[in-house]
Amino acid sequence: MDKLDAMNAFVKVVSLGSYAEAGRALGLTRSAVSKAVMELEQLLGARLLDRTTRRVSATEAGLAYYESCLDILARVEETEMQVSRLHDEPKGVLKVNAPVSFGVLHLGRLMAEFMGQYPDLKIELTLNDRFIDPIEEGVDVTIRIGVLADSSLIARRLAPARRVLVAAPRYLKQFGRPKSPDDLTRHRCLNYGHSTMLQRWRLTRDGETFSLAINSVLCSNNGDVLRAAAVAGQGIAKLPTFLVGPDIRDGRLKIVLAQFPPVDLGVFALYAPNRYLAAKTRLLIDFLAARLGEQPAWDNFES
């Protein structure tokens, strides 16, 4: 195995924590991956990995070498992509992860358009709502919605994710329209979460944020479930406009307490902090930022 292939094998072992997993990701046997790493250690005269019966982890020297390998491999790919663009389209596999609802509603069509521009670039798109470790799972770009916590990943904001309080006309006719946030304690609320107990919503007023208790009659960790319940007249929901924009536009849902909007979120692209960003990753992130922008199409509705 040549040095670049060996470096790639080493990087996979560190990121996945297993020779077997690295072998599966690369289409190699476990022994071939192990041999490649041993050859690197012999070449460098340093132990790169601590091996146990359950997991493989990098030594101090291994971590330093891992960071260097990431940069070198990214530079090689970037160079190849730059040369390729002179006479061909970008190639290879681009792994993307995104939330389920956003992926189905918006990312699917965008990825189809992106594939039309780069037909030789293969896409692996997985959708789930858990926060994954993109480095550990070998994902190039992770799309996440929220207020991001500090992490070692690089985040680029692609678009705002405005949220609104909405209810169906039939619900408002039966229970009345809340006139102040305090009225929500007397209304049926549909909340994003894992428990109906001790639920609170954070709203804003004149730039200030405040929190108030709500009466949660349904909670779910999926926005589509809450949207369906709201459209069916089961309560007031706090949902992003990328999910309910068409319902507001077509009158299935009405915005309530518009003067007290929930705290806005953002749509972000997360990727590993390599100094030399792979061309395929940069192409996708630039494409999504251009297509979504600060005034995304899902906010084109009349409240």
Backbone as CSV, one residue per row, in Angstrom:
resi,resn,N_x,N_y,N_z,CA_x,CA_y,CA_z,C_x,C_y,C_z
1,MET,0.855,-1.194,0.000,0.000,0.000,0.000,0.888,1.241,0.000
2,ASP,0.622,2.205,-0.925,1.460,3.390,-0.962,1.167,4.293,0.236
3,LYS,1.999,5.316,0.386,1.927,6.113,1.608,0.590,6.849,1.747
4,LEU,0.086,7.421,0.658,-1.178,8.149,0.754,-2.321,7.212,1.142
5,ASP,-2.342,6.009,0.552,-3.384,5.040,0.921,-3.242,4.627,2.383
6,ALA,-1.989,4.471,2.831,-1.756,4.111,4.227,-2.208,5.225,5.158
7,MET,-1.933,6.473,4.782,-2.378,7.611,5.588,-3.908,7.652,5.656
8,ASN,-4.554,7.370,4.533,-6.007,7.359,4.509,-6.549,6.260,5.410
9,ALA,-5.903,5.101,5.392,-6.315,4.002,6.268,-6.141,4.387,7.732
10,PHE,-5.029,5.024,8.051,-4.775,5.462,9.427,-5.843,6.460,9.890
11,VAL,-6.176,7.425,9.037,-7.202,8.417,9.376,-8.537,7.736,9.647
12,LYS,-8.907,6.748,8.849,-10.167,6.035,9.061,-10.162,5.280,10.389
13,VAL,-9.031,4.678,10.729,-8.940,3.942,11.988,-9.150,4.889,13.166
14,VAL,-8.497,6.048,13.124,-8.627,7.015,14.221,-10.057,7.540,14.315
15,SER,-10.645,7.909,13.180,-11.983,8.506,13.208,-13.057,7.501,13.587
16,LEU,-12.877,6.227,13.201,-13.883,5.204,13.489,-13.548,4.365,14.714
17,GLY,-12.289,4.441,15.182,-11.895,3.736,16.395,-11.808,2.235,16.250
18,SER,-11.646,1.761,15.023,-11.652,0.316,14.813,-11.001,-0.016,13.484
19,TYR,-10.138,-1.051,13.492,-9.567,-1.534,12.238,-10.660,-2.116,11.343
20,ALA,-11.569,-2.871,11.959,-12.621,-3.524,11.178,-13.534,-2.501,10.509
21,GLU,-13.952,-1.464,11.278,-14.817,-0.431,10.713,-14.098,0.331,9.612
22,ALA,-12.807,0.634,9.823,-12.033,1.317,8.796,-11.939,0.462,7.546
23,GLY,-11.720,-0.843,7.731,-11.650,-1.733,6.589,-12.942,-1.762,5.806
24,ARG,-14.086,-1.810,6.527,-15.378,-1.806,5.841,-15.595,-0.511,5.077
25,ALA,-15.188,0.621,5.670,-15.366,1.913,4.997,-14.513,2.014,3.742
26,LEU,-13.348,1.363,3.750,-12.414,1.467,2.630,-12.500,0.285,1.674
27,GLY,-13.292,-0.720,2.027,-13.370,-1.903,1.191,-12.126,-2.767,1.277
28,LEU,-11.476,-2.767,2.460,-10.267,-3.543,2.685,-10.480,-4.524,3.828
29,THR,-9.597,-5.492,3.940,-9.655,-6.400,5.077,-9.069,-5.720,6.300
30,ARG,-9.441,-6.234,7.464,-8.892,-5.695,8.708,-7.384,-5.834,8.734
31,SER,-6.874,-6.958,8.260,-5.430,-7.183,8.292,-4.689,-6.219,7.375
32,ALA,-5.292,-5.885,6.236,-4.652,-4.934,5.320,-4.544,-3.553,5.964
33,VAL,-5.603,-3.144,6.672,-5.579,-1.848,7.353,-4.531,-1.865,8.467
34,SER,-4.515,-2.930,9.251,-3.542,-3.046,10.338,-2.118,-3.014,9.801
35,LYS,-1.873,-3.712,8.706,-0.538,-3.736,8.108,-0.128,-2.343,7.641
36,ALA,-1.058,-1.593,7.057,-0.747,-0.247,6.585,-0.337,0.661,7.743
37,VAL,-1.053,0.566,8.848,-0.724,1.392,10.013,0.630,0.985,10.585
38,MET,0.903,-0.304,10.655,2.195,-0.778,11.167,3.340,-0.292,10.279
39,GLU,3.131,-0.265,8.976,4.160,0.235,8.071,4.435,1.710,8.323
40,LEU,3.390,2.480,8.594,3.580,3.896,8.919,4.369,4.052,10.217
41,GLU,4.021,3.271,11.216,4.727,3.337,12.496,6.201,2.993,12.323
42,GLN,6.492,1.990,11.511,7.885,1.622,11.265,8.609,2.736,10.518
43,LEU,7.932,3.331,9.556,8.530,4.417,8.784,8.824,5.632,9.661
44,LEU,7.904,5.951,10.558,8.047,7.134,11.410,8.861,6.857,12.665
45,GLY,8.979,5.606,13.030,9.690,5.267,14.261,8.936,5.700,15.498
46,ALA,7.608,5.677,15.427,6.777,6.111,16.563,5.502,5.287,16.598
47,ARG,5.000,5.040,17.817,3.735,4.335,17.970,2.598,5.330,17.775
48,LEU,1.715,5.044,16.833,0.634,5.971,16.490,-0.676,5.629,17.193
49,LEU,-0.866,4.356,17.534,-2.148,3.923,18.088,-1.952,3.107,19.353
50,ASP,-2.858,3.303,20.297,-2.975,2.418,21.459,-4.063,1.415,21.142
51,ARG,-3.744,0.137,21.230,-4.678,-0.916,20.848,-5.175,-1.644,22.088
52,THR,-6.482,-1.763,22.211,-7.090,-2.583,23.256,-7.989,-3.605,22.583
53,THR,-8.579,-4.476,23.377,-9.449,-5.504,22.802,-10.755,-4.922,22.280
54,ARG,-11.104,-3.706,22.733,-12.405,-3.155,22.361,-12.306,-1.953,21.427
55,ARG,-11.237,-1.164,21.542,-11.186,0.062,20.755,-9.739,0.462,20.499
56,VAL,-9.560,1.189,19.421,-8.246,1.715,19.059,-8.286,3.228,19.217
57,SER,-7.281,3.801,19.851,-7.229,5.250,20.023,-5.832,5.746,19.693
58,ALA,-5.752,7.005,19.300,-4.479,7.584,18.882,-3.633,7.963,20.096
59,THR,-2.327,7.764,19.972,-1.389,8.257,20.969,-1.206,9.763,20.758
60,GLU,-0.419,10.401,21.615,-0.162,11.827,21.432,0.491,12.077,20.081
61,ALA,1.478,11.245,19.740,2.116,11.372,18.426,1.125,11.065,17.314
62,GLY,0.257,10.081,17.573,-0.741,9.709,16.577,-1.729,10.818,16.296
63,LEU,-2.141,11.544,17.342,-3.074,12.655,17.146,-2.445,13.752,16.295
64,ALA,-1.182,14.066,16.571,-0.486,15.089,15.775,-0.379,14.637,14.319
65,TYR,-0.039,13.357,14.131,0.084,12.835,12.768,-1.281,12.788,12.085
66,TYR,-2.327,12.484,12.842,-3.699,12.449,12.314,-4.099,13.817,11.744
67,GLU,-3.833,14.884,12.515,-4.166,16.230,12.035,-3.402,16.561,10.763
68,SER,-2.127,16.177,10.707,-1.332,16.433,9.509,-1.868,15.639,8.319
69,CYS,-2.252,14.396,8.573,-2.788,13.567,7.496,-4.075,14.158,6.931
70,LEU,-4.951,14.681,7.823,-6.187,15.299,7.352,-5.898,16.438,6.394
71,ASP,-4.942,17.282,6.759,-4.579,18.405,5.890,-3.988,17.922,4.570
72,ILE,-3.085,16.966,4.643,-2.422,16.475,3.434,-3.433,15.842,2.481
73,LEU,-4.291,14.977,3.014,-5.272,14.308,2.164,-6.265,15.291,1.566
74,ALA,-6.663,16.291,2.366,-7.581,17.311,1.840,-6.907,18.122,0.745
75,ARG,-5.622,18.431,0.912,-4.905,19.183,-0.117,-4.779,18.368,-1.398
76,VAL,-4.507,17.086,-1.250,-4.414,16.228,-2.432,-5.749,16.203,-3.171
77,GLU,-6.847,16.029,-2.408,-8.160,16.001,-3.049,-8.488,17.339,-3.693
78,GLU,-8.164,18.423,-2.993,-8.416,19.757,-3.544,-7.652,19.940,-4.843
79,THR,-6.400,19.530,-4.867,-5.591,19.667,-6.078,-6.177,18.837,-7.214
80,GLU,-6.563,17.613,-6.908,-7.148,16.759,-7.933,-8.440,17.352,-8.475
81,MET,-9.263,17.918,-7.569,-10.520,18.523,-8.005,-10.274,19.749,-8.871
82,GLN,-9.275,20.559,-8.510,-8.952,21.741,-9.299,-8.507,21.348,-10.700
83,VAL,-7.654,20.323,-10.783,-7.214,19.848,-12.086,-8.384,19.241,-12.853
84,SER,-9.217,18.478,-12.135,-10.357,17.832,-12.774,-11.303,18.847,-13.387
85,ARG,-11.503,19.985,-12.702,-12.445,20.982,-13.204,-11.988,21.594,-14.517
86,LEU,-10.694,21.475,-14.848,-10.202,22.021,-16.100,-10.734,21.241,-17.293
87,HIS,-11.067,19.972,-17.088,-11.497,19.159,-18.229,-12.633,18.200,-17.890
88,ASP,-13.075,18.190,-16.627,-14.079,17.220,-16.226,-14.848,17.772,-15.035
89,GLU,-15.889,17.063,-14.619,-16.674,17.459,-13.469,-16.121,16.798,-12.203
90,PRO,-16.398,17.375,-11.019,-15.954,16.754,-9.761,-16.481,15.329,-9.627
91,LYS,-15.661,14.477,-9.041,-16.027,13.076,-8.878,-15.842,12.668,-7.428
92,GLY,-16.239,11.442,-7.133,-16.070,10.923,-5.780,-17.391,10.824,-5.061
93,VAL,-17.331,10.516,-3.767,-18.523,10.342,-2.935,-18.602,11.485,-1.923
94,LEU,-19.764,12.110,-1.835,-20.010,13.196,-0.880,-21.074,12.718,0.099
95,LYS,-20.700,12.616,1.374,-21.609,12.112,2.400,-22.231,13.279,3.161
96,VAL,-23.565,13.291,3.204,-24.314,14.400,3.799,-25.319,13.844,4.802
97,ASN,-25.479,14.537,5.919,-26.466,14.157,6.928,-27.331,15.373,7.240
98,ALA,-28.643,15.163,7.456,-29.545,16.283,7.707,-30.748,15.823,8.515
99,PRO,-31.485,16.759,9.159,-32.714,16.403,9.876,-33.771,15.875,8.910
100,VAL,-34.658,15.046,9.435,-35.619,14.361,8.582,-36.556,15.333,7.868
101,SER,-37.278,16.170,8.613,-38.289,17.033,7.999,-37.664,18.006,7.007
102,PHE,-36.579,18.654,7.407,-35.932,19.608,6.517,-35.395,18.893,5.278
103,GLY,-34.836,17.712,5.479,-34.295,16.972,4.349,-35.355,16.612,3.333
104,VAL,-36.495,16.120,3.817,-37.566,15.717,2.916,-38.165,16.923,2.195
105,LEU,-38.430,17.999,2.935,-39.132,19.151,2.366,-38.257,20.001,1.459
106,HIS,-36.983,20.142,1.780,-36.161,21.121,1.069,-34.861,20.566,0.505
107,LEU,-34.211,19.705,1.252,-32.887,19.275,0.814,-32.957,18.329,-0.378
108,GLY,-34.032,17.534,-0.460,-34.144,16.591,-1.561,-34.067,17.255,-2.916
109,ARG,-34.869,18.299,-3.115,-34.868,18.975,-4.417,-33.564,19.709,-4.665
110,LEU,-32.968,20.258,-3.594,-31.706,20.954,-3.758,-30.587,19.987,-4.136
111,MET,-30.581,18.810,-3.517,-29.563,17.826,-3.862,-29.745,17.352,-5.297
112,ALA,-30.978,17.235,-5.743,-31.224,16.843,-7.135,-30.667,17.890,-8.092
113,GLU,-30.857,19.176,-7.767,-30.314,20.237,-8.601,-28.783,20.227,-8.585
114,PHE,-28.219,20.009,-7.390,-26.762,19.953,-7.261,-26.192,18.793,-8.075
115,MET,-26.848,17.647,-8.032,-26.404,16.497,-8.811,-26.465,16.775,-10.304
116,GLY,-27.432,17.590,-10.715,-27.515,17.952,-12.121,-26.320,18.761,-12.580
117,GLN,-25.758,19.548,-11.667,-24.578,20.349,-12.003,-23.305,19.518,-11.990
118,TYR,-23.265,18.489,-11.132,-22.059,17.664,-10.989,-22.463,16.187,-11.090
119,PRO,-22.775,15.722,-12.288,-23.333,14.372,-12.448,-22.383,13.240,-12.087
120,ASP,-21.086,13.508,-12.030,-20.139,12.447,-11.680,-19.840,12.391,-10.187
121,LEU,-20.464,13.273,-9.426,-20.273,13.289,-7.980,-21.377,12.462,-7.335
122,LYS,-21.024,11.401,-6.634,-22.004,10.521,-6.003,-22.373,11.056,-4.614
123,ILE,-23.655,11.004,-4.300,-24.168,11.552,-3.042,-24.663,10.417,-2.146
124,GLU,-24.264,10.455,-0.871,-24.844,9.592,0.151,-25.523,10.495,1.184
125,LEU,-26.848,10.572,1.115,-27.621,11.448,2.007,-28.380,10.609,3.017
126,THR,-28.109,10.834,4.300,-28.842,10.165,5.375,-29.601,11.212,6.175
127,LEU,-30.820,10.858,6.579,-31.673,11.777,7.336,-31.963,11.195,8.708
128,ASN,-31.671,11.953,9.755,-32.083,11.608,11.112,-32.015,12.862,11.968
129,ASP,-32.698,12.834,13.102,-32.802,14.021,13.950,-31.843,14.009,15.131
130,ARG,-31.002,12.996,15.233,-30.016,12.995,16.314,-28.769,13.747,15.876
131,PHE,-28.069,14.322,16.835,-26.847,15.053,16.516,-25.703,14.056,16.411
132,ILE,-25.194,13.885,15.209,-24.132,12.909,14.996,-22.775,13.580,15.117
133,ASP,-21.746,12.766,15.289,-20.369,13.238,15.215,-19.902,12.990,13.782
134,PRO,-19.835,14.042,12.944,-19.512,13.821,11.533,-18.126,13.237,11.309
135,ILE,-17.197,13.544,12.204,-15.848,12.996,12.047,-15.873,11.498,12.315
136,GLU,-16.548,11.103,13.401,-16.599,9.685,13.755,-17.352,8.876,12.718
137,GLU,-18.409,9.470,12.131,-19.232,8.728,11.192,-18.839,8.969,9.737
138,GLY,-17.773,9.717,9.514,-17.263,9.901,8.167,-18.155,10.719,7.258
139,VAL,-18.876,11.706,7.824,-19.774,12.555,7.048,-19.049,13.836,6.636
140,ASP,-19.200,14.224,5.380,-18.530,15.431,4.886,-19.244,16.701,5.329
141,VAL,-20.569,16.718,5.206,-21.359,17.903,5.556,-22.561,17.472,6.391
142,THR,-22.742,18.127,7.539,-23.903,17.868,8.394,-24.754,19.132,8.448
143,ILE,-26.020,19.012,8.085,-26.947,20.143,8.156,-27.683,20.064,9.490
144,ARG,-27.623,21.144,10.262,-28.302,21.167,11.555,-29.054,22.481,11.720
145,ILE,-30.151,22.424,12.471,-31.011,23.585,12.704,-31.074,23.832,14.194
146,GLY,-30.778,25.062,14.611,-30.832,25.383,16.028,-29.895,26.508,16.380
147,VAL,-29.633,26.639,17.675,-28.588,27.523,18.194,-27.441,26.605,18.556
148,LEU,-26.343,26.691,17.847,-25.290,25.699,17.978,-24.444,25.927,19.215
149,ALA,-24.134,24.829,19.901,-23.223,24.886,21.038,-21.786,24.902,20.530
150,ASP,-20.872,25.305,21.397,-19.459,25.295,21.025,-19.016,23.877,20.708
151,SER,-18.237,23.734,19.662,-17.696,22.426,19.303,-16.451,22.635,18.471
152,SER,-15.795,21.525,18.151,-14.593,21.599,17.335,-14.910,21.701,15.854
153,LEU,-16.191,21.613,15.500,-16.583,21.668,14.098,-16.696,23.110,13.612
154,ILE,-16.524,23.286,12.314,-16.739,24.579,11.688,-18.201,24.660,11.259
155,ALA,-18.861,25.784,11.522,-20.264,25.960,11.167,-20.418,27.170,10.254
156,ARG,-21.154,26.990,9.173,-21.486,28.115,8.285,-22.997,28.247,8.235
157,ARG,-23.475,29.421,8.526,-24.920,29.675,8.490,-25.383,29.734,7.030
158,LEU,-26.402,28.942,6.729,-26.932,28.887,5.379,-28.189,29.730,5.217
159,ALA,-28.997,29.806,6.285,-30.276,30.515,6.205,-30.840,30.684,7.607
160,PRO,-31.751,31.632,7.789,-32.452,31.719,9.082,-33.496,30.611,9.181
161,ALA,-33.839,30.255,10.399,-34.921,29.298,10.648,-35.900,29.973,11.597
162,ARG,-36.706,30.844,11.048,-37.698,31.581,11.820,-38.774,30.628,12.331
163,ARG,-39.218,30.845,13.568,-40.292,30.040,14.144,-41.491,30.921,14.481
164,VAL,-42.676,30.322,14.437,-43.915,31.042,14.716,-44.831,30.162,15.561
165,LEU,-45.748,30.808,16.266,-46.831,30.099,16.955,-48.015,30.038,16.001
166,VAL,-48.533,28.830,15.759,-49.613,28.661,14.781,-50.720,27.778,15.342
167,ALA,-51.912,28.003,14.817,-53.068,27.172,15.173,-54.020,27.165,13.982
168,ALA,-54.835,26.118,13.899,-55.806,26.006,12.816,-56.998,26.929,13.081
169,PRO,-57.642,27.429,12.024,-58.827,28.277,12.217,-59.894,27.615,13.085
170,ARG,-60.078,26.288,12.933,-61.118,25.621,13.730,-60.776,25.637,15.213
171,TYR,-59.476,25.528,15.542,-59.084,25.590,16.950,-59.349,26.986,17.506
172,LEU,-58.974,28.023,16.761,-59.163,29.401,17.228,-60.645,29.729,17.368
173,LYS,-61.471,29.151,16.503,-62.910,29.379,16.609,-63.466,28.734,17.870
174,GLN,-62.936,27.559,18.222,-63.453,26.840,19.386,-62.907,27.383,20.697
175,PHE,-61.595,27.717,20.738,-60.954,28.091,21.998,-60.589,29.573,22.087
176,GLY,-60.732,30.306,20.992,-60.378,31.718,21.005,-58.905,31.932,20.693
177,ARG,-58.579,33.145,20.313,-57.202,33.504,19.973,-56.517,34.114,21.195
178,PRO,-55.351,33.591,21.599,-54.654,34.199,22.744,-54.250,35.641,22.437
179,LYS,-54.438,36.513,23.426,-54.095,37.928,23.234,-52.764,38.304,23.873
180,SER,-52.289,37.463,24.801,-51.005,37.708,25.450,-50.348,36.360,25.721
181,PRO,-49.020,36.343,25.947,-48.351,35.073,26.243,-48.946,34.360,27.451
182,ASP,-49.401,35.110,28.448,-49.985,34.475,29.632,-51.213,33.639,29.286
183,ASP,-51.901,33.985,28.200,-53.086,33.222,27.806,-52.729,31.792,27.390
184,LEU,-51.466,31.549,27.035,-51.082,30.209,26.576,-51.255,29.157,27.661
185,THR,-51.216,29.571,28.921,-51.387,28.599,30.013,-52.786,27.991,29.995
186,ARG,-53.732,28.672,29.328,-55.104,28.168,29.251,-55.397,27.496,27.911
187,HIS,-54.372,27.370,27.068,-54.563,26.766,25.746,-53.865,25.413,25.659
188,ARG,-54.301,24.611,24.707,-53.674,23.327,24.405,-52.443,23.588,23.535
189,CYS,-51.287,23.178,24.018,-50.042,23.455,23.294,-49.420,22.156,22.786
190,LEU,-48.846,22.243,21.616,-48.195,21.115,20.959,-46.709,21.432,20.921
191,ASN,-45.915,20.627,21.609,-44.532,21.031,21.873,-43.512,20.032,21.340
192,TYR,-42.414,20.577,20.856,-41.290,19.750,20.424,-40.505,19.325,21.661
193,GLY,-40.385,18.018,21.876,-39.667,17.541,23.040,-39.925,16.070,23.279
194,HIS,-39.560,15.613,24.472,-39.666,14.194,24.806,-40.597,13.925,25.979
195,SER,-41.134,14.988,26.603,-42.003,14.789,27.760,-43.012,15.922,27.831
196,THR,-44.227,15.610,28.278,-45.255,16.643,28.433,-45.113,17.387,29.751
197,MET,-44.175,16.959,30.593,-44.028,17.567,31.914,-43.106,18.783,31.861
198,LEU,-43.446,19.803,32.654,-42.596,20.978,32.863,-42.109,21.580,31.560
199,GLN,-43.038,21.817,30.629,-42.670,22.399,29.343,-42.726,23.921,29.415
200,ARG,-41.758,24.557,28.737,-41.713,26.017,28.688,-41.378,26.450,27.263
201,TRP,-41.906,27.610,26.873,-41.568,28.196,25.580,-40.819,29.498,25.806
202,ARG,-39.794,29.708,24.995,-39.025,30.962,25.035,-39.501,31.847,23.892
203,LEU,-40.031,33.007,24.273,-40.528,33.973,23.299,-39.724,35.265,23.432
204,THR,-39.913,36.167,22.491,-39.205,37.448,22.537,-40.214,38.600,22.508
205,ARG,-39.791,39.717,23.087,-40.607,40.930,23.074,-39.663,42.119,23.067
206,ASP,-39.707,42.920,22.015,-38.847,44.104,21.884,-37.370,43.734,22.061
207,GLY,-36.990,42.598,21.503,-35.595,42.192,21.557,-35.191,41.449,22.815
208,GLU,-36.071,41.345,23.793,-35.766,40.629,25.027,-36.427,39.254,25.032
209,THR,-35.763,38.292,25.637,-36.256,36.922,25.673,-36.836,36.606,27.039
210,PHE,-37.967,35.922,27.058,-38.548,35.486,28.326,-39.101,34.072,28.152
211,SER,-39.297,33.384,29.265,-39.743,32.002,29.255,-41.050,31.879,30.018
212,LEU,-41.966,31.072,29.500,-43.221,30.882,30.215,-43.664,29.433,30.124
213,ALA,-44.356,28.979,31.156,-44.847,27.606,31.200,-46.019,27.458,30.249
214,ILE,-46.165,26.266,29.675,-47.269,25.985,28.769,-47.978,24.710,29.212
215,ASN,-49.180,24.548,28.702,-49.963,23.341,28.949,-49.782,22.421,27.739
216,SER,-48.811,21.514,27.814,-48.491,20.643,26.686,-49.406,19.424,26.677
217,VAL,-50.216,19.302,25.611,-51.092,18.140,25.477,-50.503,17.114,24.509
218,LEU,-49.487,17.530,23.772,-48.791,16.609,22.868,-47.348,17.079,22.745
219,CYS,-46.416,16.154,22.903,-45.037,16.474,22.603,-44.492,15.393,21.678
220,SER,-43.586,15.800,20.812,-42.980,14.862,19.874,-41.625,15.415,19.469
221,ASN,-40.715,14.512,19.133,-39.413,14.944,18.654,-39.379,15.025,17.131
222,ASN,-40.558,15.111,16.514,-40.661,15.263,15.066,-41.654,16.362,14.740
223,GLY,-41.209,17.345,13.978,-42.056,18.483,13.663,-43.250,18.141,12.803
224,ASP,-43.132,17.126,11.941,-44.262,16.760,11.084,-45.448,16.279,11.907
225,VAL,-45.159,15.588,13.017,-46.229,15.115,13.901,-46.969,16.311,14.506
226,LEU,-46.215,17.299,14.972,-46.832,18.481,15.583,-47.605,19.295,14.546
227,ARG,-47.050,19.415,13.336,-47.741,20.135,12.272,-49.087,19.478,11.962
228,ALA,-49.093,18.140,11.844,-50.336,17.425,11.530,-51.382,17.656,12.614
229,ALA,-50.952,17.635,13.872,-51.888,17.862,14.974,-52.418,19.290,14.952
230,ALA,-51.557,20.249,14.636,-51.996,21.645,14.571,-53.003,21.840,13.451
231,VAL,-52.717,21.297,12.268,-53.644,21.423,11.140,-54.981,20.767,11.469
232,ALA,-54.943,19.705,12.264,-56.177,19.012,12.658,-56.942,19.735,13.752
233,GLY,-56.433,20.882,14.224,-57.150,21.671,15.220,-56.953,21.227,16.644
234,GLN,-55.832,20.557,16.926,-55.612,20.008,18.262,-54.879,20.947,19.210
235,GLY,-54.413,22.093,18.733,-53.750,23.012,19.651,-52.867,24.009,18.935
236,ILE,-52.100,24.748,19.747,-51.159,25.751,19.247,-49.768,25.136,19.236
237,ALA,-49.074,25.291,18.132,-47.743,24.707,17.990,-46.709,25.800,17.726
238,LYS,-45.494,25.555,18.172,-44.355,26.436,17.876,-43.481,25.700,16.869
239,LEU,-43.510,26.162,15.609,-42.863,25.418,14.540,-42.107,26.340,13.595
240,PRO,-41.106,25.822,12.927,-40.347,26.643,11.975,-41.149,26.898,10.702
241,THR,-40.915,28.059,10.106,-41.660,28.403,8.893,-41.264,27.524,7.717
242,PHE,-40.075,26.914,7.751,-39.744,26.012,6.648,-40.661,24.799,6.638
243,LEU,-41.349,24.553,7.769,-42.271,23.421,7.871,-43.714,23.845,7.633
244,VAL,-44.101,25.022,8.133,-45.519,25.414,8.087,-45.797,26.596,7.164
245,GLY,-44.788,27.096,6.463,-44.999,28.224,5.557,-46.143,28.002,4.577
246,PRO,-46.192,26.874,3.861,-47.300,26.637,2.925,-48.667,26.570,3.617
247,ASP,-48.715,26.041,4.841,-49.986,25.983,5.575,-50.484,27.382,5.923
248,ILE,-49.548,28.268,6.279,-49.934,29.651,6.587,-50.410,30.351,5.313
249,ARG,-49.669,30.150,4.231,-50.022,30.790,2.961,-51.403,30.349,2.470
250,ASP,-51.717,29.058,2.662,-52.978,28.514,2.146,-54.111,28.552,3.166
251,GLY,-53.857,29.109,4.364,-54.922,29.303,5.340,-55.204,28.119,6.249
252,ARG,-54.434,27.048,6.138,-54.661,25.896,7.029,-54.228,26.202,8.459
253,LEU,-53.274,27.117,8.597,-52.808,27.552,9.910,-52.752,29.075,9.941
254,LYS,-52.960,29.629,11.148,-52.876,31.067,11.360,-51.795,31.356,12.404
255,ILE,-51.034,32.428,12.194,-50.048,32.841,13.186,-50.761,33.522,14.344
256,VAL,-50.397,33.154,15.571,-50.944,33.805,16.759,-49.802,34.467,17.528
257,LEU,-50.138,35.496,18.279,-49.151,36.243,19.073,-47.937,36.628,18.219
258,ALA,-48.222,37.206,17.054,-47.137,37.567,16.130,-46.171,38.568,16.743
259,GLN,-46.642,39.363,17.718,-45.784,40.360,18.350,-44.871,39.755,19.407
260,PHE,-45.040,38.447,19.663,-44.187,37.743,20.636,-43.571,36.499,19.961
261,PRO,-42.715,36.688,18.972,-42.201,35.531,18.232,-41.241,34.688,19.069
262,PRO,-41.185,33.386,18.795,-40.179,32.543,19.447,-38.771,32.943,19.018
263,VAL,-37.807,32.525,19.796,-36.409,32.791,19.456,-36.095,32.137,18.121
264,ASP,-35.487,32.911,17.213,-35.139,32.371,15.903,-33.946,31.428,15.994
265,LEU,-33.918,30.474,15.077,-32.811,29.542,14.956,-32.097,29.788,13.630
266,GLY,-31.184,28.928,13.283,-30.483,29.043,12.022,-30.307,27.684,11.379
267,VAL,-30.155,27.675,10.061,-29.796,26.462,9.329,-28.300,26.529,9.078
268,PHE,-27.562,25.539,9.556,-26.103,25.556,9.499,-25.560,24.331,8.765
269,ALA,-24.438,24.525,8.112,-23.650,23.421,7.566,-22.431,23.243,8.456
270,LEU,-22.248,22.031,8.974,-21.113,21.728,9.848,-20.141,20.810,9.114
271,TYR,-18.864,21.072,9.322,-17.850,20.216,8.704,-16.596,20.243,9.556
272,ALA,-15.724,19.277,9.304,-14.507,19.141,10.099,-13.566,20.318,9.849
273,PRO,-12.805,20.731,10.876,-11.946,21.921,10.761,-10.624,21.633,10.053
274,ASN,-10.691,21.142,8.814,-9.470,20.973,8.029,-9.061,22.306,7.429
275,ARG,-7.762,22.576,7.419,-7.293,23.828,6.855,-7.630,23.903,5.362
276,TYR,-7.542,22.751,4.692,-7.818,22.708,3.263,-9.135,21.958,3.054
277,LEU,-10.210,22.736,2.892,-11.532,22.154,2.752,-11.641,21.439,1.409
278,ALA,-12.100,20.186,1.455,-12.249,19.423,0.226,-13.160,20.154,-0.743
279,ALA,-12.804,20.091,-2.024,-13.549,20.841,-3.037,-15.018,20.435,-3.080
280,LYS,-15.292,19.128,-2.989,-16.677,18.671,-3.067,-17.505,19.235,-1.917
281,THR,-16.884,19.331,-0.725,-17.574,19.887,0.437,-17.844,21.375,0.238
282,ARG,-16.832,22.091,-0.202,-16.989,23.533,-0.436,-18.039,23.814,-1.504
283,LEU,-18.058,23.018,-2.575,-19.035,23.205,-3.644,-20.460,23.071,-3.122
284,LEU,-20.722,22.054,-2.300,-22.068,21.856,-1.782,-22.474,22.979,-0.839
285,ILE,-21.582,23.362,0.074,-21.916,24.403,1.043,-22.184,25.724,0.331
286,ASP,-21.353,26.072,-0.644,-21.575,27.311,-1.411,-22.899,27.249,-2.162
287,PHE,-23.211,26.091,-2.706,-24.460,25.922,-3.454,-25.669,26.117,-2.540
288,LEU,-25.660,25.476,-1.369,-26.790,25.582,-0.446,-26.953,27.003,0.074
289,ALA,-25.840,27.659,0.379,-25.910,29.042,0.863,-26.516,29.951,-0.195
290,ALA,-26.165,29.724,-1.454,-26.700,30.552,-2.535,-28.185,30.280,-2.772
291,ARG,-28.599,29.019,-2.659,-29.994,28.673,-2.932,-30.926,29.052,-1.783
292,LEU,-30.445,28.995,-0.551,-31.296,29.301,0.597,-31.234,30.784,0.942
293,GLY,-30.101,31.257,1.430,-29.923,32.685,1.677,-30.678,33.204,2.884
294,GLU,-30.552,34.499,3.116,-31.166,35.135,4.281,-32.656,35.378,4.122
295,GLN,-33.191,35.209,2.917,-34.636,35.322,2.696,-35.114,34.079,1.956
296,PRO,-35.161,32.945,2.644,-35.525,31.689,1.981,-36.962,31.703,1.484
297,ALA,-37.214,30.892,0.471,-38.527,30.869,-0.175,-39.635,30.471,0.790
298,TRP,-39.306,29.681,1.825,-40.374,29.213,2.727,-40.966,30.351,3.565
299,ASP,-40.309,31.516,3.588,-40.865,32.653,4.327,-41.736,33.558,3.446
300,ASN,-41.989,33.146,2.218,-42.825,33.945,1.320,-44.298,33.599,1.527
301,PHE,-44.870,34.137,2.590,-46.280,33.910,2.866,-46.833,35.159,3.543
302,GLU,-48.136,35.240,3.565,-48.818,36.334,4.259,-49.426,35.771,5.524
303,SER,-49.101,36.370,6.668,-49.642,35.904,7.939,-51.032,36.480,8.192
